[in-house]
């Protein structure tokens, strides 16, 4: 089931990129958590509510610090009845960034990581003290995904590298951990 949400993001994104030259924001400079917006989507699974909505909770100022165009925001949610992913995409001239927030369980996350490990290069990471992993699929070399845990499930940060970034020789996952740290720094309390 989780594969549907993650496949949806991967199909939409298709690849990953590096931060633009101006992307020098530090986690310390983006630490103000937005006012909780309440769950925009819920499901009937009995799972915890998704506390972070990327489309509503990532402010234009944070997007600018990440060298993303605030006017490029596009919803790409998955509401499956048994779990929910609220997702949003943002663009720059170097990459497309997708952020998904979902209420999958730790066991489902571990199973997803094991599936990823079978076909992708997977590296364990820690984001703001949270366990996670970064994955690159050799068949889709311009996509980089970093997933980290939350109190209610997980947050996935996907980047698709555009031609401009590739032409400049930037690595597909360059700066992914910094992007994920910025996202983690704006999660609402309790997430």
C-alpha positions in Angstrom: 0.0 0.0 0.0 2.8 2.4 0.9 4.3 1.8 -2.5 1.3 3.6 -4.1 2.1 6.8 -2.3 5.8 6.6 -2.9 5.4 5.5 -6.5 3.1 8.5 -7.1 5.8 10.9 -5.8 8.5 9.1 -7.8 6.5 9.2 -11.0 5.7 12.8 -10.5 9.3 13.7 -9.7 11.3 11.3 -11.7 14.8 12.4 -10.3 16.8 14.4 -7.9 19.1 17.4 -7.9 21.5 19.4 -5.9 20.9 22.7 -4.1 21.3 25.8 -6.2 24.3 28.0 -5.6 22.2 30.3 -3.5 20.9 27.5 -1.2 22.9 28.2 1.9 20.1 28.3 4.5 21.0 26.6 7.8 18.6 24.8 10.0 19.2 27.4 12.7 17.9 30.1 10.4 14.6 28.4 9.8 13.4 27.2 13.1 10.1 28.9 13.6 7.4 26.3 13.5 4.2 27.3 11.8 0.9 27.5 13.6 -0.6 24.0 13.3 -3.1 24.0 10.4 -4.9 20.9 11.5 -5.2 17.9 9.3 -6.4 18.8 5.8 -6.9 15.1 5.0 -7.8 12.2 7.3 -8.5 8.5 6.7 -10.6 5.8 8.4 -7.7 3.6 9.3 -7.4 4.5 13.0 -3.8 5.6 12.4 -2.6 8.8 13.9 -3.5 12.0 12.1 -0.9 13.5 9.9 0.4 16.5 11.7 2.5 18.2 9.0 1.0 19.4 5.8 3.8 20.4 3.4 1.5 22.5 1.2 0.2 24.6 4.1 3.0 24.4 6.6 6.0 25.2 4.5 6.0 29.0 4.3 7.1 31.0 1.3 10.0 32.4 3.3 11.3 28.8 3.9 10.8 28.0 0.2 12.9 31.0 -0.8 15.6 30.0 1.7 15.6 26.6 -0.1 15.9 28.4 -3.5 12.4 27.2 -4.5 9.7 29.3 -6.1 6.8 29.7 -3.7 4.4 30.2 -6.7 5.3 26.8 -8.0 3.4 24.9 -5.3 1.4 21.9 -6.5 -0.7 19.5 -4.4 -0.1 15.8 -5.0 -1.9 14.1 -2.1 -2.7 10.4 -1.7 -5.8 9.6 0.3 -6.2 5.8 0.3 -8.6 5.1 3.2 -6.1 3.0 5.1 -3.4 5.6 5.3 -2.8 9.2 4.1 0.0 11.1 2.5 -0.3 14.9 2.1 2.2 15.9 -0.5 3.4 19.0 -2.2 5.8 19.8 -5.0 7.9 23.0 -5.5 10.3 23.9 -8.3 13.5 25.8 -9.0 15.5 26.0 -12.2 17.7 23.2 -10.8 15.3 20.7 -9.4 11.7 19.8 -8.4 11.3 19.1 -4.7 8.5 16.9 -3.4 7.6 16.7 0.3 5.2 14.0 1.6 3.9 13.5 5.1 2.2 10.3 5.9 0.9 8.1 8.7 2.5 4.8 7.9 3.8 2.7 10.8 7.4 2.0 11.8 7.0 -1.6 10.6 5.7 -0.5 7.2 8.6 2.0 7.0 11.1 -0.8 7.7 9.5 -3.0 5.1 9.7 -0.2 2.6 13.4 0.4 3.4 14.1 -3.3 2.9 12.3 -3.3 -0.5 14.3 -0.2 -1.4 17.6 -1.9 -0.4 16.9 -4.7 -2.7 16.8 -2.5 -5.8 18.3 0.8 -4.8 21.4 2.3 -3.1 20.2 3.0 0.4 22.2 4.9 3.0 21.0 5.2 6.7 20.8 8.8 7.8 19.8 10.8 10.8 17.7 13.9 10.4 17.2 16.2 13.4 17.8 13.1 15.6 15.3 11.1 13.7 16.1 7.8 12.0 15.9 7.7 8.2 17.4 6.6 5.0 18.3 8.1 1.6 17.7 6.1 -1.6 18.7 6.3 -5.2 17.3 4.0 -7.8 19.9 3.1 -10.5 17.1 2.9 -13.1 16.1 6.5 -12.2 19.4 8.2 -11.5 18.1 11.7 -11.3 15.8 10.9 -8.3 16.9 11.1 -4.7 14.6 10.3 -1.8 15.2 10.9 1.9 12.7 9.5 4.3 12.7 10.2 8.1 10.4 9.2 11.0 7.9 11.3 12.8 5.6 10.6 15.8 2.7 9.9 13.5 4.6 8.2 10.6 7.1 9.6 8.1 8.2 12.5 6.0 9.7 11.9 2.5 11.7 14.5 0.7 12.2 13.7 -3.0 14.2 15.7 -5.5 14.3 15.4 -9.2 17.5 16.8 -10.7 16.8 18.9 -13.8 19.2 19.3 -16.7 20.7 22.5 -15.5 21.9 20.9 -12.3 23.2 17.8 -14.1 25.0 20.0 -16.6 26.8 21.8 -13.8 28.0 18.4 -12.5 26.0 18.5 -9.2 25.5 15.1 -7.5 22.0 13.7 -7.5 21.8 13.8 -3.7 24.0 16.8 -2.9 22.3 18.8 -0.2 19.5 16.4 0.4 20.3 16.1 4.1 20.3 19.8 4.5 16.9 20.1 2.8 15.5 17.4 5.0 16.9 19.2 8.1 15.1 22.4 7.1 11.8 20.5 6.7 12.3 18.7 10.0 13.0 22.1 11.7 9.5 23.3 10.8 7.5 20.3 11.9 4.8 21.2 14.4 5.4 20.3 18.1 4.7 16.7 18.8 5.5 15.6 15.3 
